[in-house]
Amino acid sequence: MYICKKDMMTITEKYIVDTYSSIFDGLTTISKIELLEKLANSLKKSNNSKKNDFFNSFGAFGSDKSAEEIVSEIKESRKFT
């Protein structure tokens, strides 16, 4: 369950929400329902993608070379002037 407290939003976020809210007032009921569905789907995606991005970052660098070889290549490629 997600509880959103308006006090936790920044002033900019409150302004954005109020601005979009005034735009939505002119929409039909069907358009508002469609908008709600898309917003709900984006919330589901963002929660899952953040978690997945975190876990996918482990072991993201793959190589057949040993750590010593990789470190050696990095050091050799450095150019100091």
mmCIF file of the N, C-alpha and C atoms, coordinates in Angstrom:
data_MODEL
# 
_entry.id   MODEL 
# 
loop_
_atom_site.group_PDB 
_atom_site.id 
_atom_site.type_symbol 
_atom_site.label_atom_id 
_atom_site.label_alt_id 
_atom_site.label_comp_id 
_atom_site.label_asym_id 
_atom_site.label_entity_id 
_atom_site.label_seq_id 
_atom_site.pdbx_PDB_ins_code 
_atom_site.Cartn_x 
_atom_site.Cartn_y 
_atom_site.Cartn_z 
_atom_site.occupancy 
_atom_site.B_iso_or_equiv 
_atom_site.pdbx_formal_charge 
_atom_site.auth_seq_id 
_atom_site.auth_comp_id 
_atom_site.auth_asym_id 
_atom_site.auth_atom_id 
_atom_site.pdbx_PDB_model_num 
ATOM 1   N N  . MET A 1 1  ? 0.844   -1.180  0.000   1.00 0.00 ? 1  MET A N  1 
ATOM 2   C CA . MET A 1 1  ? 0.000   0.000   0.000   1.00 0.00 ? 1  MET A CA 1 
ATOM 3   C C  . MET A 1 1  ? 0.883   1.236   0.000   1.00 0.00 ? 1  MET A C  1 
ATOM 4   N N  . TYR A 1 2  ? 0.595   2.173   -0.875  1.00 0.00 ? 2  TYR A N  1 
ATOM 5   C CA . TYR A 1 2  ? 1.388   3.386   -1.008  1.00 0.00 ? 2  TYR A CA 1 
ATOM 6   C C  . TYR A 1 2  ? 0.593   4.555   -0.469  1.00 0.00 ? 2  TYR A C  1 
ATOM 7   N N  . ILE A 1 3  ? 1.160   5.287   0.475   1.00 0.00 ? 3  ILE A N  1 
ATOM 8   C CA . ILE A 1 3  ? 0.502   6.450   1.050   1.00 0.00 ? 3  ILE A CA 1 
ATOM 9   C C  . ILE A 1 3  ? 1.303   7.680   0.646   1.00 0.00 ? 3  ILE A C  1 
ATOM 10  N N  . CYS A 1 4  ? 0.660   8.597   -0.026  1.00 0.00 ? 4  CYS A N  1 
ATOM 11  C CA . CYS A 1 4  ? 1.329   9.814   -0.478  1.00 0.00 ? 4  CYS A CA 1 
ATOM 12  C C  . CYS A 1 4  ? 0.868   10.970  0.394   1.00 0.00 ? 4  CYS A C  1 
ATOM 13  N N  . LYS A 1 5  ? 1.790   11.614  1.036   1.00 0.00 ? 5  LYS A N  1 
ATOM 14  C CA . LYS A 1 5  ? 1.467   12.768  1.845   1.00 0.00 ? 5  LYS A CA 1 
ATOM 15  C C  . LYS A 1 5  ? 1.895   14.010  1.090   1.00 0.00 ? 5  LYS A C  1 
ATOM 16  N N  . LYS A 1 6  ? 1.004   14.946  0.935   1.00 0.00 ? 6  LYS A N  1 
ATOM 17  C CA . LYS A 1 6  ? 1.293   16.142  0.170   1.00 0.00 ? 6  LYS A CA 1 
ATOM 18  C C  . LYS A 1 6  ? 2.411   16.955  0.821   1.00 0.00 ? 6  LYS A C  1 
ATOM 19  N N  . ASP A 1 7  ? 2.576   16.835  2.144   1.00 0.00 ? 7  ASP A N  1 
ATOM 20  C CA . ASP A 1 7  ? 3.625   17.576  2.831   1.00 0.00 ? 7  ASP A CA 1 
ATOM 21  C C  . ASP A 1 7  ? 5.016   17.093  2.442   1.00 0.00 ? 7  ASP A C  1 
ATOM 22  N N  . MET A 1 8  ? 5.115   15.875  1.893   1.00 0.00 ? 8  MET A N  1 
ATOM 23  C CA . MET A 1 8  ? 6.403   15.317  1.542   1.00 0.00 ? 8  MET A CA 1 
ATOM 24  C C  . MET A 1 8  ? 6.854   15.779  0.154   1.00 0.00 ? 8  MET A C  1 
ATOM 25  N N  . MET A 1 9  ? 5.987   16.451  -0.594  1.00 0.00 ? 9  MET A N  1 
ATOM 26  C CA . MET A 1 9  ? 6.336   16.921  -1.926  1.00 0.00 ? 9  MET A CA 1 
ATOM 27  C C  . MET A 1 9  ? 7.056   18.268  -1.828  1.00 0.00 ? 9  MET A C  1 
ATOM 28  N N  . THR A 1 10 ? 7.930   18.510  -2.806  1.00 0.00 ? 10 THR A N  1 
ATOM 29  C CA . THR A 1 10 ? 8.585   19.812  -2.865  1.00 0.00 ? 10 THR A CA 1 
ATOM 30  C C  . THR A 1 10 ? 7.604   20.837  -3.420  1.00 0.00 ? 10 THR A C  1 
ATOM 31  N N  . ILE A 1 11 ? 7.965   22.087  -3.335  1.00 0.00 ? 11 ILE A N  1 
ATOM 32  C CA . ILE A 1 11 ? 7.104   23.151  -3.867  1.00 0.00 ? 11 ILE A CA 1 
ATOM 33  C C  . ILE A 1 11 ? 6.928   22.972  -5.375  1.00 0.00 ? 11 ILE A C  1 
ATOM 34  N N  . THR A 1 12 ? 8.007   22.606  -6.047  1.00 0.00 ? 12 THR A N  1 
ATOM 35  C CA . THR A 1 12 ? 7.942   22.389  -7.490  1.00 0.00 ? 12 THR A CA 1 
ATOM 36  C C  . THR A 1 12 ? 7.004   21.244  -7.826  1.00 0.00 ? 12 THR A C  1 
ATOM 37  N N  . GLU A 1 13 ? 7.094   20.150  -7.077  1.00 0.00 ? 13 GLU A N  1 
ATOM 38  C CA . GLU A 1 13 ? 6.218   19.006  -7.319  1.00 0.00 ? 13 GLU A CA 1 
ATOM 39  C C  . GLU A 1 13 ? 4.753   19.376  -7.093  1.00 0.00 ? 13 GLU A C  1 
ATOM 40  N N  . LYS A 1 14 ? 4.483   20.144  -6.038  1.00 0.00 ? 14 LYS A N  1 
ATOM 41  C CA . LYS A 1 14 ? 3.108   20.581  -5.778  1.00 0.00 ? 14 LYS A CA 1 
ATOM 42  C C  . LYS A 1 14 ? 2.589   21.428  -6.932  1.00 0.00 ? 14 LYS A C  1 
ATOM 43  N N  . TYR A 1 15 ? 3.437   22.313  -7.449  1.00 0.00 ? 15 TYR A N  1 
ATOM 44  C CA . TYR A 1 15 ? 3.039   23.170  -8.580  1.00 0.00 ? 15 TYR A CA 1 
ATOM 45  C C  . TYR A 1 15 ? 2.728   22.329  -9.810  1.00 0.00 ? 15 TYR A C  1 
ATOM 46  N N  . ILE A 1 16 ? 3.574   21.359  -10.090 1.00 0.00 ? 16 ILE A N  1 
ATOM 47  C CA . ILE A 1 16 ? 3.365   20.496  -11.252 1.00 0.00 ? 16 ILE A CA 1 
ATOM 48  C C  . ILE A 1 16 ? 2.055   19.725  -11.113 1.00 0.00 ? 16 ILE A C  1 
ATOM 49  N N  . VAL A 1 17 ? 1.813   19.159  -9.940  1.00 0.00 ? 17 VAL A N  1 
ATOM 50  C CA . VAL A 1 17 ? 0.577   18.395  -9.711  1.00 0.00 ? 17 VAL A CA 1 
ATOM 51  C C  . VAL A 1 17 ? -0.643  19.305  -9.868  1.00 0.00 ? 17 VAL A C  1 
ATOM 52  N N  . ASP A 1 18 ? -0.588  20.495  -9.305  1.00 0.00 ? 18 ASP A N  1 
ATOM 53  C CA . ASP A 1 18 ? -1.711  21.426  -9.423  1.00 0.00 ? 18 ASP A CA 1 
ATOM 54  C C  . ASP A 1 18 ? -1.945  21.848  -10.871 1.00 0.00 ? 18 ASP A C  1 
ATOM 55  N N  . THR A 1 19 ? -0.855  22.064  -11.609 1.00 0.00 ? 19 THR A N  1 
ATOM 56  C CA . THR A 1 19 ? -0.975  22.466  -13.012 1.00 0.00 ? 19 THR A CA 1 
ATOM 57  C C  . THR A 1 19 ? -1.622  21.361  -13.841 1.00 0.00 ? 19 THR A C  1 
ATOM 58  N N  . TYR A 1 20 ? -1.119  20.125  -13.681 1.00 0.00 ? 20 TYR A N  1 
ATOM 59  C CA . TYR A 1 20 ? -1.711  19.014  -14.423 1.00 0.00 ? 20 TYR A CA 1 
ATOM 60  C C  . TYR A 1 20 ? -3.156  18.790  -13.996 1.00 0.00 ? 20 TYR A C  1 
ATOM 61  N N  . SER A 1 21 ? -3.444  18.980  -12.736 1.00 0.00 ? 21 SER A N  1 
ATOM 62  C CA . SER A 1 21 ? -4.808  18.778  -12.251 1.00 0.00 ? 21 SER A CA 1 
ATOM 63  C C  . SER A 1 21 ? -5.772  19.723  -12.949 1.00 0.00 ? 21 SER A C  1 
ATOM 64  N N  . SER A 1 22 ? -5.359  20.953  -13.147 1.00 0.00 ? 22 SER A N  1 
ATOM 65  C CA . SER A 1 22 ? -6.248  21.914  -13.827 1.00 0.00 ? 22 SER A CA 1 
ATOM 66  C C  . SER A 1 22 ? -6.436  21.532  -15.294 1.00 0.00 ? 22 SER A C  1 
ATOM 67  N N  . ILE A 1 23 ? -5.416  20.931  -15.906 1.00 0.00 ? 23 ILE A N  1 
ATOM 68  C CA . ILE A 1 23 ? -5.544  20.472  -17.292 1.00 0.00 ? 23 ILE A CA 1 
ATOM 69  C C  . ILE A 1 23 ? -6.524  19.306  -17.369 1.00 0.00 ? 23 ILE A C  1 
ATOM 70  N N  . PHE A 1 24 ? -6.468  18.424  -16.400 1.00 0.00 ? 24 PHE A N  1 
ATOM 71  C CA . PHE A 1 24 ? -7.319  17.231  -16.401 1.00 0.00 ? 24 PHE A CA 1 
ATOM 72  C C  . PHE A 1 24 ? -8.782  17.561  -16.198 1.00 0.00 ? 24 PHE A C  1 
ATOM 73  N N  . ASP A 1 25 ? -9.081  18.706  -15.623 1.00 0.00 ? 25 ASP A N  1 
ATOM 74  C CA . ASP A 1 25 ? -10.473 19.086  -15.393 1.00 0.00 ? 25 ASP A CA 1 
ATOM 75  C C  . ASP A 1 25 ? -11.270 19.126  -16.691 1.00 0.00 ? 25 ASP A C  1 
ATOM 76  N N  . GLY A 1 26 ? -10.626 19.437  -17.802 1.00 0.00 ? 26 GLY A N  1 
ATOM 77  C CA . GLY A 1 26 ? -11.321 19.540  -19.080 1.00 0.00 ? 26 GLY A CA 1 
ATOM 78  C C  . GLY A 1 26 ? -11.482 18.225  -19.811 1.00 0.00 ? 26 GLY A C  1 
ATOM 79  N N  . LEU A 1 27 ? -10.919 17.150  -19.292 1.00 0.00 ? 27 LEU A N  1 
ATOM 80  C CA . LEU A 1 27 ? -10.993 15.855  -19.965 1.00 0.00 ? 27 LEU A CA 1 
ATOM 81  C C  . LEU A 1 27 ? -12.315 15.150  -19.691 1.00 0.00 ? 27 LEU A C  1 
ATOM 82  N N  . THR A 1 28 ? -12.672 14.260  -20.608 1.00 0.00 ? 28 THR A N  1 
ATOM 83  C CA . THR A 1 28 ? -13.871 13.443  -20.393 1.00 0.00 ? 28 THR A CA 1 
ATOM 84  C C  . THR A 1 28 ? -13.564 12.366  -19.353 1.00 0.00 ? 28 THR A C  1 
ATOM 85  N N  . THR A 1 29 ? -14.599 11.734  -18.867 1.00 0.00 ? 29 THR A N  1 
ATOM 86  C CA . THR A 1 29 ? -14.430 10.674  -17.881 1.00 0.00 ? 29 THR A CA 1 
ATOM 87  C C  . THR A 1 29 ? -13.604 9.522   -18.446 1.00 0.00 ? 29 THR A C  1 
ATOM 88  N N  . ILE A 1 30 ? -13.868 9.166   -19.689 1.00 0.00 ? 30 ILE A N  1 
ATOM 89  C CA . ILE A 1 30 ? -13.128 8.066   -20.319 1.00 0.00 ? 30 ILE A CA 1 
ATOM 90  C C  . ILE A 1 30 ? -11.646 8.418   -20.436 1.00 0.00 ? 30 ILE A C  1 
ATOM 91  N N  . SER A 1 31 ? -11.356 9.660   -20.811 1.00 0.00 ? 31 SER A N  1 
ATOM 92  C CA . SER A 1 31 ? -9.963  10.097  -20.926 1.00 0.00 ? 31 SER A CA 1 
ATOM 93  C C  . SER A 1 31 ? -9.270  10.053  -19.569 1.00 0.00 ? 31 SER A C  1 
ATOM 94  N N  . LYS A 1 32 ? -9.982  10.447  -18.532 1.00 0.00 ? 32 LYS A N  1 
ATOM 95  C CA . LYS A 1 32 ? -9.405  10.418  -17.182 1.00 0.00 ? 32 LYS A CA 1 
ATOM 96  C C  . LYS A 1 32 ? -9.119  8.986   -16.732 1.00 0.00 ? 32 LYS A C  1 
ATOM 97  N N  . ILE A 1 33 ? -10.010 8.067   -17.056 1.00 0.00 ? 33 ILE A N  1 
ATOM 98  C CA . ILE A 1 33 ? -9.802  6.659   -16.698 1.00 0.00 ? 33 ILE A CA 1 
ATOM 99  C C  . ILE A 1 33 ? -8.580  6.108   -17.431 1.00 0.00 ? 33 ILE A C  1 
ATOM 100 N N  . GLU A 1 34 ? -8.467  6.430   -18.718 1.00 0.00 ? 34 GLU A N  1 
ATOM 101 C CA . GLU A 1 34 ? -7.309  6.000   -19.516 1.00 0.00 ? 34 GLU A CA 1 
ATOM 102 C C  . GLU A 1 34 ? -6.018  6.567   -18.924 1.00 0.00 ? 34 GLU A C  1 
ATOM 103 N N  . LEU A 1 35 ? -6.062  7.809   -18.522 1.00 0.00 ? 35 LEU A N  1 
ATOM 104 C CA . LEU A 1 35 ? -4.901  8.457   -17.910 1.00 0.00 ? 35 LEU A CA 1 
ATOM 105 C C  . LEU A 1 35 ? -4.530  7.777   -16.597 1.00 0.00 ? 35 LEU A C  1 
ATOM 106 N N  . LEU A 1 36 ? -5.518  7.436   -15.797 1.00 0.00 ? 36 LEU A N  1 
ATOM 107 C CA . LEU A 1 36 ? -5.277  6.734   -14.530 1.00 0.00 ? 36 LEU A CA 1 
ATOM 108 C C  . LEU A 1 36 ? -4.623  5.374   -14.770 1.00 0.00 ? 36 LEU A C  1 
ATOM 109 N N  . GLU A 1 37 ? -5.095  4.659   -15.779 1.00 0.00 ? 37 GLU A N  1 
ATOM 110 C CA . GLU A 1 37 ? -4.520  3.346   -16.095 1.00 0.00 ? 37 GLU A CA 1 
ATOM 111 C C  . GLU A 1 37 ? -3.046  3.475   -16.491 1.00 0.00 ? 37 GLU A C  1 
ATOM 112 N N  . LYS A 1 38 ? -2.757  4.462   -17.328 1.00 0.00 ? 38 LYS A N  1 
ATOM 113 C CA . LYS A 1 38 ? -1.374  4.660   -17.763 1.00 0.00 ? 38 LYS A CA 1 
ATOM 114 C C  . LYS A 1 38 ? -0.487  5.086   -16.605 1.00 0.00 ? 38 LYS A C  1 
ATOM 115 N N  . LEU A 1 39 ? -1.004  5.930   -15.736 1.00 0.00 ? 39 LEU A N  1 
ATOM 116 C CA . LEU A 1 39 ? -0.241  6.354   -14.570 1.00 0.00 ? 39 LEU A CA 1 
ATOM 117 C C  . LEU A 1 39 ? 0.029   5.178   -13.638 1.00 0.00 ? 39 LEU A C  1 
ATOM 118 N N  . ALA A 1 40 ? -0.980  4.335   -13.416 1.00 0.00 ? 40 ALA A N  1 
ATOM 119 C CA . ALA A 1 40 ? -0.804  3.153   -12.572 1.00 0.00 ? 40 ALA A CA 1 
ATOM 120 C C  . ALA A 1 40 ? 0.231   2.206   -13.173 1.00 0.00 ? 40 ALA A C  1 
ATOM 121 N N  . ASN A 1 41 ? 0.186   2.016   -14.487 1.00 0.00 ? 41 ASN A N  1 
ATOM 122 C CA . ASN A 1 41 ? 1.166   1.153   -15.150 1.00 0.00 ? 41 ASN A CA 1 
ATOM 123 C C  . ASN A 1 41 ? 2.571   1.719   -15.033 1.00 0.00 ? 41 ASN A C  1 
ATOM 124 N N  . SER A 1 42 ? 2.709   3.035   -15.138 1.00 0.00 ? 42 SER A N  1 
ATOM 125 C CA . SER A 1 42 ? 4.042   3.629   -15.018 1.00 0.00 ? 42 SER A CA 1 
ATOM 126 C C  . SER A 1 42 ? 4.584   3.484   -13.601 1.00 0.00 ? 42 SER A C  1 
ATOM 127 N N  . LEU A 1 43 ? 3.707   3.511   -12.603 1.00 0.00 ? 43 LEU A N  1 
ATOM 128 C CA . LEU A 1 43 ? 4.144   3.301   -11.217 1.00 0.00 ? 43 LEU A CA 1 
ATOM 129 C C  . LEU A 1 43 ? 4.631   1.870   -11.019 1.00 0.00 ? 43 LEU A C  1 
ATOM 130 N N  . LYS A 1 44 ? 3.920   0.923   -11.617 1.00 0.00 ? 44 LYS A N  1 
ATOM 131 C CA . LYS A 1 44 ? 4.332   -0.478  -11.514 1.00 0.00 ? 44 LYS A CA 1 
ATOM 132 C C  . LYS A 1 44 ? 5.684   -0.683  -12.171 1.00 0.00 ? 44 LYS A C  1 
ATOM 133 N N  . LYS A 1 45 ? 5.878   -0.086  -13.359 1.00 0.00 ? 45 LYS A N  1 
ATOM 134 C CA . LYS A 1 45 ? 7.141   -0.212  -14.076 1.00 0.00 ? 45 LYS A CA 1 
ATOM 135 C C  . LYS A 1 45 ? 8.284   0.414   -13.303 1.00 0.00 ? 45 LYS A C  1 
ATOM 136 N N  . SER A 1 46 ? 8.067   1.609   -12.763 1.00 0.00 ? 46 SER A N  1 
ATOM 137 C CA . SER A 1 46 ? 9.169   2.314   -12.103 1.00 0.00 ? 46 SER A CA 1 
ATOM 138 C C  . SER A 1 46 ? 9.599   1.595   -10.833 1.00 0.00 ? 46 SER A C  1 
ATOM 139 N N  . ASN A 1 47 ? 8.671   1.012   -10.094 1.00 0.00 ? 47 ASN A N  1 
ATOM 140 C CA . ASN A 1 47 ? 9.040   0.275   -8.880  1.00 0.00 ? 47 ASN A CA 1 
ATOM 141 C C  . ASN A 1 47 ? 9.830   -0.977  -9.234  1.00 0.00 ? 47 ASN A C  1 
ATOM 142 N N  . ASN A 1 48 ? 9.363   -1.710  -10.236 1.00 0.00 ? 48 ASN A N  1 
ATOM 143 C CA . ASN A 1 48 ? 10.046  -2.935  -10.639 1.00 0.00 ? 48 ASN A CA 1 
ATOM 144 C C  . ASN A 1 48 ? 11.377  -2.644  -11.309 1.00 0.00 ? 48 ASN A C  1 
ATOM 145 N N  . SER A 1 49 ? 11.422  -1.612  -12.140 1.00 0.00 ? 49 SER A N  1 
ATOM 146 C CA . SER A 1 49 ? 12.658  -1.340  -12.879 1.00 0.00 ? 49 SER A CA 1 
ATOM 147 C C  . SER A 1 49 ? 13.767  -0.855  -11.952 1.00 0.00 ? 49 SER A C  1 
ATOM 148 N N  . LYS A 1 50 ? 13.440  -0.085  -10.927 1.00 0.00 ? 50 LYS A N  1 
ATOM 149 C CA . LYS A 1 50 ? 14.464  0.360   -9.986  1.00 0.00 ? 50 LYS A CA 1 
ATOM 150 C C  . LYS A 1 50 ? 15.074  -0.828  -9.256  1.00 0.00 ? 50 LYS A C  1 
ATOM 151 N N  . LYS A 1 51 ? 14.219  -1.737  -8.824  1.00 0.00 ? 51 LYS A N  1 
ATOM 152 C CA . LYS A 1 51 ? 14.699  -2.922  -8.127  1.00 0.00 ? 51 LYS A CA 1 
ATOM 153 C C  . LYS A 1 51 ? 15.526  -3.790  -9.067  1.00 0.00 ? 51 LYS A C  1 
ATOM 154 N N  . ASN A 1 52 ? 15.024  -3.978  -10.297 1.00 0.00 ? 52 ASN A N  1 
ATOM 155 C CA . ASN A 1 52 ? 15.739  -4.797  -11.270 1.00 0.00 ? 52 ASN A CA 1 
ATOM 156 C C  . ASN A 1 52 ? 17.053  -4.154  -11.684 1.00 0.00 ? 52 ASN A C  1 
ATOM 157 N N  . ASP A 1 53 ? 17.064  -2.832  -11.866 1.00 0.00 ? 53 ASP A N  1 
ATOM 158 C CA . ASP A 1 53 ? 18.303  -2.141  -12.230 1.00 0.00 ? 53 ASP A CA 1 
ATOM 159 C C  . ASP A 1 53 ? 19.359  -2.347  -11.161 1.00 0.00 ? 53 ASP A C  1 
ATOM 160 N N  . PHE A 1 54 ? 18.953  -2.302  -9.912  1.00 0.00 ? 54 PHE A N  1 
ATOM 161 C CA . PHE A 1 54 ? 19.891  -2.493  -8.810  1.00 0.00 ? 54 PHE A CA 1 
ATOM 162 C C  . PHE A 1 54 ? 20.490  -3.897  -8.851  1.00 0.00 ? 54 PHE A C  1 
ATOM 163 N N  . PHE A 1 55 ? 19.625  -4.899  -8.960  1.00 0.00 ? 55 PHE A N  1 
ATOM 164 C CA . PHE A 1 55 ? 20.117  -6.273  -8.944  1.00 0.00 ? 55 PHE A CA 1 
ATOM 165 C C  . PHE A 1 55 ? 20.863  -6.642  -10.227 1.00 0.00 ? 55 PHE A C  1 
ATOM 166 N N  . ASN A 1 56 ? 20.456  -6.050  -11.355 1.00 0.00 ? 56 ASN A N  1 
ATOM 167 C CA . ASN A 1 56 ? 21.144  -6.328  -12.608 1.00 0.00 ? 56 ASN A CA 1 
ATOM 168 C C  . ASN A 1 56 ? 22.517  -5.684  -12.672 1.00 0.00 ? 56 ASN A C  1 
ATOM 169 N N  . SER A 1 57 ? 22.781  -4.721  -11.824 1.00 0.00 ? 57 SER A N  1 
ATOM 170 C CA . SER A 1 57 ? 24.081  -4.054  -11.850 1.00 0.00 ? 57 SER A CA 1 
ATOM 171 C C  . SER A 1 57 ? 25.186  -4.954  -11.308 1.00 0.00 ? 57 SER A C  1 
ATOM 172 N N  . PHE A 1 58 ? 24.843  -5.961  -10.541 1.00 0.00 ? 58 PHE A N  1 
ATOM 173 C CA . PHE A 1 58 ? 25.844  -6.883  -10.031 1.00 0.00 ? 58 PHE A CA 1 
ATOM 174 C C  . PHE A 1 58 ? 26.304  -7.807  -11.149 1.00 0.00 ? 58 PHE A C  1 
ATOM 175 N N  . GLY A 1 59 ? 27.613  -7.886  -11.315 1.00 0.00 ? 59 GLY A N  1 
ATOM 176 C CA . GLY A 1 59 ? 28.161  -8.759  -12.333 1.00 0.00 ? 59 GLY A CA 1 
ATOM 177 C C  . GLY A 1 59 ? 27.918  -8.256  -13.746 1.00 0.00 ? 59 GLY A C  1 
ATOM 178 N N  . ALA A 1 60 ? 27.636  -6.959  -13.878 1.00 0.00 ? 60 ALA A N  1 
ATOM 179 C CA . ALA A 1 60 ? 27.317  -6.410  -15.180 1.00 0.00 ? 60 ALA A CA 1 
ATOM 180 C C  . ALA A 1 60 ? 28.524  -6.407  -16.111 1.00 0.00 ? 60 ALA A C  1 
ATOM 181 N N  . PHE A 1 61 ? 29.721  -6.358  -15.580 1.00 0.00 ? 61 PHE A N  1 
ATOM 182 C CA . PHE A 1 61 ? 30.918  -6.374  -16.416 1.00 0.00 ? 61 PHE A CA 1 
ATOM 183 C C  . PHE A 1 61 ? 31.377  -7.804  -16.572 1.00 0.00 ? 61 PHE A C  1 
ATOM 184 N N  . GLY A 1 62 ? 31.364  -8.290  -17.793 1.00 0.00 ? 62 GLY A N  1 
ATOM 185 C CA . GLY A 1 62 ? 31.764  -9.671  -18.041 1.00 0.00 ? 62 GLY A CA 1 
ATOM 186 C C  . GLY A 1 62 ? 33.009  -9.713  -18.911 1.00 0.00 ? 62 GLY A C  1 
ATOM 187 N N  . SER A 1 63 ? 33.963  -10.520 -18.534 1.00 0.00 ? 63 SER A N  1 
ATOM 188 C CA . SER A 1 63 ? 35.177  -10.667 -19.323 1.00 0.00 ? 63 SER A CA 1 
ATOM 189 C C  . SER A 1 63 ? 35.823  -12.012 -19.016 1.00 0.00 ? 63 SER A C  1 
ATOM 190 N N  . ASP A 1 64 ? 36.526  -12.536 -20.002 1.00 0.00 ? 64 ASP A N  1 
ATOM 191 C CA . ASP A 1 64 ? 37.258  -13.782 -19.794 1.00 0.00 ? 64 ASP A CA 1 
ATOM 192 C C  . ASP A 1 64 ? 38.639  -13.521 -19.199 1.00 0.00 ? 64 ASP A C  1 
ATOM 193 N N  . LYS A 1 65 ? 39.031  -12.258 -19.152 1.00 0.00 ? 65 LYS A N  1 
ATOM 194 C CA . LYS A 1 65 ? 40.350  -11.899 -18.629 1.00 0.00 ? 65 LYS A CA 1 
ATOM 195 C C  . LYS A 1 65 ? 40.337  -11.900 -17.106 1.00 0.00 ? 65 LYS A C  1 
ATOM 196 N N  . SER A 1 66 ? 41.506  -12.110 -16.541 1.00 0.00 ? 66 SER A N  1 
ATOM 197 C CA . SER A 1 66 ? 41.608  -12.063 -15.077 1.00 0.00 ? 66 SER A CA 1 
ATOM 198 C C  . SER A 1 66 ? 41.600  -10.606 -14.624 1.00 0.00 ? 66 SER A C  1 
ATOM 199 N N  . ALA A 1 67 ? 41.347  -10.397 -13.370 1.00 0.00 ? 67 ALA A N  1 
ATOM 200 C CA . ALA A 1 67 ? 41.329  -9.047  -12.811 1.00 0.00 ? 67 ALA A CA 1 
ATOM 201 C C  . ALA A 1 67 ? 42.676  -8.367  -12.999 1.00 0.00 ? 67 ALA A C  1 
ATOM 202 N N  . GLU A 1 68 ? 43.755  -9.123  -12.846 1.00 0.00 ? 68 GLU A N  1 
ATOM 203 C CA . GLU A 1 68 ? 45.092  -8.559  -12.996 1.00 0.00 ? 68 GLU A CA 1 
ATOM 204 C C  . GLU A 1 68 ? 45.328  -8.073  -14.424 1.00 0.00 ? 68 GLU A C  1 
ATOM 205 N N  . GLU A 1 69 ? 44.842  -8.832  -15.415 1.00 0.00 ? 69 GLU A N  1 
ATOM 206 C CA . GLU A 1 69 ? 44.994  -8.437  -16.810 1.00 0.00 ? 69 GLU A CA 1 
ATOM 207 C C  . GLU A 1 69 ? 44.212  -7.154  -17.108 1.00 0.00 ? 69 GLU A C  1 
ATOM 208 N N  . ILE A 1 70 ? 43.020  -7.069  -16.569 1.00 0.00 ? 70 ILE A N  1 
ATOM 209 C CA . ILE A 1 70 ? 42.181  -5.892  -16.787 1.00 0.00 ? 70 ILE A CA 1 
ATOM 210 C C  . ILE A 1 70 ? 42.831  -4.663  -16.166 1.00 0.00 ? 70 ILE A C  1 
ATOM 211 N N  . VAL A 1 71 ? 43.316  -4.803  -14.934 1.00 0.00 ? 71 VAL A N  1 
ATOM 212 C CA . VAL A 1 71 ? 43.977  -3.687  -14.254 1.00 0.00 ? 71 VAL A CA 1 
ATOM 213 C C  . VAL A 1 71 ? 45.209  -3.260  -15.036 1.00 0.00 ? 71 VAL A C  1 
ATOM 214 N N  . SER A 1 72 ? 45.968  -4.217  -15.520 1.00 0.00 ? 72 SER A N  1 
ATOM 215 C CA . SER A 1 72 ? 47.174  -3.931  -16.298 1.00 0.00 ? 72 SER A CA 1 
ATOM 216 C C  . SER A 1 72 ? 46.824  -3.160  -17.571 1.00 0.00 ? 72 SER A C  1 
ATOM 217 N N  . GLU A 1 73 ? 45.772  -3.576  -18.272 1.00 0.00 ? 73 GLU A N  1 
ATOM 218 C CA . GLU A 1 73 ? 45.350  -2.889  -19.490 1.00 0.00 ? 73 GLU A CA 1 
ATOM 219 C C  . GLU A 1 73 ? 44.920  -1.463  -19.201 1.00 0.00 ? 73 GLU A C  1 
ATOM 220 N N  . ILE A 1 74 ? 44.202  -1.275  -18.126 1.00 0.00 ? 74 ILE A N  1 
ATOM 221 C CA . ILE A 1 74 ? 43.745  0.073   -17.756 1.00 0.00 ? 74 ILE A CA 1 
ATOM 222 C C  . ILE A 1 74 ? 44.938  0.971   -17.466 1.00 0.00 ? 74 ILE A C  1 
ATOM 223 N N  . LYS A 1 75 ? 45.883  0.461   -16.689 1.00 0.00 ? 75 LYS A N  1 
ATOM 224 C CA . LYS A 1 75 ? 47.070  1.254   -16.357 1.00 0.00 ? 75 LYS A CA 1 
ATOM 225 C C  . LYS A 1 75 ? 47.887  1.580   -17.601 1.00 0.00 ? 75 LYS A C  1 
ATOM 226 N N  . GLU A 1 76 ? 48.029  0.615   -18.513 1.00 0.00 ? 76 GLU A N  1 
ATOM 227 C CA . GLU A 1 76 ? 48.811  0.842   -19.735 1.00 0.00 ? 76 GLU A CA 1 
ATOM 228 C C  . GLU A 1 76 ? 48.144  1.845   -20.686 1.00 0.00 ? 76 GLU A C  1 
ATOM 229 N N  . SER A 1 77 ? 46.831  1.924   -20.634 1.00 0.00 ? 77 SER A N  1 
ATOM 230 C CA . SER A 1 77 ? 46.120  2.822   -21.544 1.00 0.00 ? 77 SER A CA 1 
ATOM 231 C C  . SER A 1 77 ? 46.112  4.265   -21.056 1.00 0.00 ? 77 SER A C  1 
ATOM 232 N N  . ARG A 1 78 ? 46.533  4.522   -19.842 1.00 0.00 ? 78 ARG A N  1 
ATOM 233 C CA . ARG A 1 78 ? 46.563  5.875   -19.299 1.00 0.00 ? 78 ARG A CA 1 
ATOM 234 C C  . ARG A 1 78 ? 47.646  6.691   -19.976 1.00 0.00 ? 78 ARG A C  1 
ATOM 235 N N  . LYS A 1 79 ? 47.309  7.926   -20.297 1.00 0.00 ? 79 LYS A N  1 
ATOM 236 C CA . LYS A 1 79 ? 48.251  8.843   -20.908 1.00 0.00 ? 79 LYS A CA 1 
ATOM 237 C C  . LYS A 1 79 ? 48.336  10.089  -20.037 1.00 0.00 ? 79 LYS A C  1 
ATOM 238 N N  . PHE A 1 80 ? 49.477  10.349  -19.464 1.00 0.00 ? 80 PHE A N  1 
ATOM 239 C CA . PHE A 1 80 ? 49.684  11.526  -18.638 1.00 0.00 ? 80 PHE A CA 1 
ATOM 240 C C  . PHE A 1 80 ? 50.575  12.508  -19.383 1.00 0.00 ? 80 PHE A C  1 
ATOM 241 N N  . THR A 1 81 ? 50.179  13.764  -19.362 1.00 0.00 ? 81 THR A N  1 
ATOM 242 C CA . THR A 1 81 ? 51.004  14.779  -20.028 1.00 0.00 ? 81 THR A CA 1 
ATOM 243 C C  . THR A 1 81 ? 51.472  15.812  -19.025 1.00 0.00 ? 81 THR A C  1 
# 
